[in-house]
Every structure is written in C-alpha cells, then in structure tokens.
Amino acid sequence: MSVCEKRGQYDQIMAANPDRASYFPAIEKKYEQPMTYWFDQMKEISDRKYPEQIAYLRENYGFSQAHANALVLYSRGSTTSRKYVSVDDYLRQFDDVKCETVRSIFKAMTGKYKKMDVVIAWNHPFAQIGDRYIMGVSVHQNHILLGPTRTEVLTELASDLSRYVVNKKTFKVPVDWKVDTKLMRKMVELTIKRLLSGGDRLSWTVT
C-alpha cells in the first residue's frame, strides 16, 4: 500500500462549512429579505451568465462578492464548494513523496500540540486548534507552499526563512523537503501568540 493510499490518520476530520447555504442566514440579515425573495430574483435572471448574475446582485443590491457567489452558484445547482471529504482524500491525488512530506509537516506540529487537528478548510489541509486555523499547506507540481494564518510571522522569521522562497503569505519548500521540525514549531508558536494578542482564545495542551 502506498503512502497516499493509507487511510485513517486524517480521514474523519473535517472543518469549515463548505455548503453554500451556510451563507443564507447572513444574506437574509444583511439584505433584509428572506431567501425566497432572493431565489425569485435569481429565477428572473436565470438566462444570464455567471459574471452577469454576480454583477446584478452587487450593483442592484449591494451584495458582497462572497454572498453573491454563494447565491449564484447555489441557484445554478452547485450547493457546496467541497472538493475533498478529508485530508487523506486531498492527498490521494499526489505521489508518495509529496504525501510523505505533507504528513511529516503536520507530524512536526501535532507532535508538540496534542490538541491540534489536521483538517480540510478551503479545500486545503490546515492545522487547527479549537476553532482557529494555524497553518495551511498547498501541494503543487514542483513545490509545496506553507502559510501561517498570521502572515506577519513570515517577516518575524525572515532570518530562519532566508534559504526559502518567501511570498507575501506563504513560503516554498521542495516536494521532498526534509522537514525542519524546529522551524515548524517556532512558526506555530509565533502564530498562536499573534492570534492571542489579537484577542483570539485558543485551548491546547503542550507536551
């Protein structure tokens, strides 16, 4: 069995509500009309293209992009943005080298933070503590991107990241990266501190 075919480690963990309907309470509250009203509006412009429908809602009713996107796509039959049901499901599209690297990245973090989960959010794997996302991972053909949810951490760790390509919100590692556990844990620690300093509350056990 290949690394990517292994099941169980992350299969049952899911996060971030991907259902378009999860936006409906906020839409009703913000735009002061029930969803039946908005569904009727969509029926009237059902023959228009996606960009035109988005523009209609934004220009005529002041919809945000996120709210317009949720309503338009739901009305067009796409009721969820979910692509993967679990982290293991996400990893199955990649070869063993990439899968092993991603698992090692998260192992470096969860080995210290015992209440940290690895979940799917925005169709990518994220390390999460409580209801706060700490670090996201995105796998590409020739590299893997890692991004702390508090991007100022990348600036604070500039010297530690000097041998990596650092972007505005992420830094790049090779697909066969020998995971720098010390760096990962330092990044997690700083991200947690920044989240706490911003008023967020986290609950975790460090051993």
SEPATOR-917165 format. One record per residue (C-alpha): residue in one letter; x, y, z. Coordinates in steps of 0.001 Angstrom, whole numbers, plus 500000, padded with zeros to 6 digits. Example, Ala and Ser with C-alpha at 12.3 -4.5 7.8 and 13.67 -1.06 7.14 Angstrom:
residues 2
R   residu       xx       yy       zz
R        a   512300   495500   507800
R        s   513670   498940   507140
END
This chain:
residues 207
R   residu       xx       yy       zz
R        m   500000   500000   500000
R        s   501372   503397   499005
R        v   501658   506339   501355
R        c   498793   508067   499567
R        e   496504   505037   499939
R        k   496854   504905   503708
R        r   493612   505734   505467
R        g   492591   506581   508974
R        q   495042   509223   510143
R        y   493033   512178   508900
R        d   490020   510592   507195
R        q   487387   511528   509745
R        i   488446   515143   510311
R        m   486543   517862   508504
R        a   486330   521614   509037
R        a   484973   524847   507569
R        n   481377   524577   506402
R        p   481585   524318   502600
R        d   477831   524446   501981
R        r   476672   527481   500030
R        a   473506   527563   502163
R        s   475611   528375   505220
R        y   475684   531959   503871
R        f   471896   532258   503768
R        p   471283   533467   507360
R        a   473834   536230   506856
R        i   472310   537148   503479
R        e   468832   537419   504997
R        k   470104   539526   507864
R        k   472290   541867   505847
R        y   469991   542459   502873
R        e   466730   542269   504886
R        q   464854   539854   502647
R        p   464047   536128   503051
R        m   465795   533635   500808
R        t   462553   533022   498923
R        y   462831   536601   497685
R        w   466425   536104   496525
R        f   465582   532814   494823
R        d   462842   534645   492912
R        q   465385   537266   491827
R        m   467680   534539   490551
R        k   464847   532971   488549
R        e   464319   536284   486771
R        i   467968   536357   485613
R        s   468445   532601   485172
R        d   469263   533066   481488
R        r   472252   535315   482253
R        k   475863   534179   482554
R        y   477601   533785   485900
R        p   479509   537132   485772
R        e   476321   538964   484803
R        q   474391   537413   487695
R        i   477144   538369   490143
R        a   477195   541920   488797
R        y   473397   542139   489054
R        l   473419   541303   492763
R        r   476364   543530   493564
R        e   475204   546554   491590
R        n   471496   546414   492431
R        y   471503   545106   495992
R        g   474992   545797   497306
R        f   475885   542121   497735
R        s   479425   541281   498751
R        q   481366   539036   496382
R        a   481136   536115   498808
R        h   477372   536433   499277
R        a   476728   536897   495567
R        n   478906   533914   494716
R        a   477105   531674   497229
R        l   473637   532621   495957
R        v   474513   532461   492268
R        l   476288   529114   492447
R        y   473577   527610   494655
R        s   470962   528752   492163
R        r   472992   527202   489360
R        g   472995   523822   491129
R        s   476324   523950   492954
R        t   475303   523595   496596
R        t   478775   523064   498031
R        s   482363   524190   497455
R        r   483721   520971   498933
R        k   486181   519062   496753
R        y   487639   516747   499379
R        v   485935   514974   502265
R        s   489155   514596   504259
R        v   492877   515344   504254
R        d   493570   511785   503121
R        d   491197   512348   500230
R        y   493142   515503   499306
R        l   496470   513637   499402
R        r   495368   510755   497139
R        q   495945   512849   494027
R        f   499681   513142   494765
R        d   502636   510769   494630
R        d   504166   509098   497678
R        v   506971   511638   498032
R        k   504576   514577   498306
R        c   502222   512668   500588
R        e   505026   511732   502950
R        t   506314   515315   503040
R        v   502887   516714   503887
R        r   502327   514112   506603
R        s   505763   514891   508056
R        i   504987   518620   508071
R        f   501857   518093   510131
R        k   503537   515497   512342
R        a   506158   518094   513268
R        m   503369   520343   514545
R        t   500963   517841   516114
R        g   503821   516138   517937
R        k   504011   519143   520252
R        y   500460   520447   520215
R        k   498388   517442   521206
R        k   495030   519142   520702
R        m   495949   520261   517205
R        d   493846   518727   514442
R        v   494602   518494   510742
R        v   491517   519413   508762
R        i   490276   520415   505331
R        a   489422   524117   505012
R        w   489070   525995   501707
R        n   489901   522670   500032
R        h   493402   522508   501540
R        p   494886   520862   504650
R        f   495148   523131   507682
R        a   496490   522694   511187
R        q   493794   523814   513612
R        i   493498   524324   517369
R        g   489990   524771   518685
R        d   488216   526883   516086
R        r   491342   528718   514926
R        y   493393   527813   511862
R        i   497142   527923   512412
R        m   498901   526773   509234
R        g   497827   525824   505734
R        v   499542   523618   503147
R        s   499138   523628   499370
R        v   500776   520964   497187
R        h   501941   521872   493676
R        q   503759   520066   490885
R        n   507290   521116   491826
R        h   506932   522547   495322
R        i   504794   522781   498444
R        l   503568   526064   499909
R        l   503158   526608   503641
R        g   501347   529587   505082
R        p   500746   530638   508688
R        t   497368   532286   509189
R        r   499112   535314   510691
R        t   501331   536371   507814
R        e   503415   538792   509894
R        v   505067   535664   511274
R        l   506888   535282   507941
R        t   508515   538677   508464
R        e   509387   537901   512066
R        l   511108   534678   510983
R        a   512884   536216   507988
R        s   516310   535008   509114
R        d   515036   531466   509653
R        l   513434   531510   506201
R        s   516413   533010   504364
R        r   517085   529828   502408
R        y   513480   529563   501206
R        v   511470   531479   498649
R        v   509105   533616   500711
R        n   505978   535108   499160
R        k   503531   537582   500659
R        k   501539   534929   502528
R        t   503496   531687   502119
R        f   506934   530166   501801
R        k   508005   527475   499380
R        v   509656   524126   500173
R        p   510718   521247   497892
R        v   508328   518342   497436
R        d   510909   516075   499096
R        w   511638   518547   501897
R        k   513392   517175   504947
R        v   511047   518846   507390
R        d   512640   521354   509737
R        t   510719   520464   512885
R        k   512274   523292   514881
R        l   511191   525846   512278
R        m   507648   524477   512064
R        r   507141   524529   515813
R        k   508617   528008   516088
R        m   506256   529214   513386
R        v   503259   527625   515105
R        e   504247   529141   518445
R        l   504541   532628   516960
R        t   501262   532262   515069
R        i   499479   531277   518276
R        k   500986   534255   520098
R        r   499819   536614   517369
R        l   496330   535118   517419
R        l   496166   535526   521188
R        s   497442   539092   521027
R        g   494612   539808   518615
R        g   492058   538685   521173
R        d   491521   535128   519954
R        r   491095   532366   522504
R        l   492724   529002   521967
R        s   492776   525835   524000
R        w   495625   523368   523670
R        t   497961   521077   525546
R        v   501707   521381   525032
R        t   503910   518421   525989
END
